[in-house]
């Protein structure tokens, strides 16, 4: 078959695909997003839907002494009476509600071997050295303690965070695996959440409540990771 014939056949196949699955782009009349704050101004952001789904499935390990980044909302919601002590980690002194002031990339600023569970959501994207931050995360855990970690994959830039401390990374399951394995060898599991619909909606700032069929978010497609989540356990002696 000649090159011209192959190109012609390719055009025919693509035209047939468009005919079989037409797309209505009539509503796409603007280059800007629906929301620049991830849909927070419209309802429940899609990334939070996945984060909360992950934490709900792992709620049993949110117990004992628990540390959480930023605030204690997930500790209280998912840990309940299993939690005997709750701390909030923040890098900036004077932040309301923060009880531990420290930097994950500087383990010497953090309490050592102190927590049964560390909830670290949507943090590594904003740390230039995520491997060092994970070293800090392991540092705060007791032997046998569990890290509940989420990171962003496909995402718009969080301008709020980028302007304050920087936004540096979007993760894949491969990059997260490479980061976790040296520190939690054989003691971690990674899950991906998202699909093409979820990624497209999230990039545009569409809220869960905007979707005509929110249950479509539950269909997983690893090629479109909106959120990646990991459970990692600190080994004895690590």
Secondary structure, 3 states (H helix, E strand, C coil): CCHHHHHHHHHHHHHHHHHHCCCCCCCCCCCCCCCCCCCCCCCCEHHHHHHHHHHHHCHHHCCEEEEEECCCHHHHHHHHHHEEEEEEEECCCCCCCCCEECCCCCHHHCCCCCEEEEEEECCHHHCCCHHHHHHHHHHHEEEEEEEEEEEECCCCCCHHHHHHCCCCCCCCHHHHHHHHHCCCCCCEEEEEECCHHHHHHHHCCCEHHHCCCHHHHHCCCCCCCCEEEEEEECCCCC
